[in-house]
Amino acid sequence: MRGIACTVLSFALFAACYAGDPAPAADPLTVRMETERISFDFKDAGLNGVVEWLTTETGLKIRVSEAARQRALDKKLKITARLKDVKLAAALRLLFENHGMVMLVEDGWVRLRLRDEAAGTKVTRRIDVRELLATVPDFEGPDVGLPEDSGCPSFG
């Protein structure tokens, strides 16, 4: 009975460590892109056409870097993809990463850049690490009555 009470008390104290500030709010655009789902069927579509369709259908503000636009023109980029009921973030990654572009979410915009351009870009991300900083109280466990010379390893 004493063991159960100690366990319940330790969980209560551990939960109290998290009763402080709530977790920082995630960027609304990032949350939306991870929850909203989309379906489309592109066949030999140009970059500008795909971006225009995505902007119209999803309401996203999408910016394509000048270097990415130029490479799409130089290589006569054609995008062919058919996806059904896929998360928006995953769909955008699948559409553009196969063509050497990366997607960055910054200041309410989805920015498409060439992988080479984005290599030196610093991206700031907020990660909640409070759970890693919490100190778990160390309670003395119940006495289970093992003799000293029982052959069990001692950890104390």
Secondary structure, DSSP 8 states (H G I E B T S, - for coil): -HHHHHHHHHHHHHHHHTSSS------HHHHHHHH-EEEEEEEEE-HHHHHHHHHHHH---EEE-HHHHHHHHHTT--EEEEEEEEEHHHHHHHHHHTTTEEEEEETTEEEEEEHHHHTT---------HHHH--------------TTSS-----
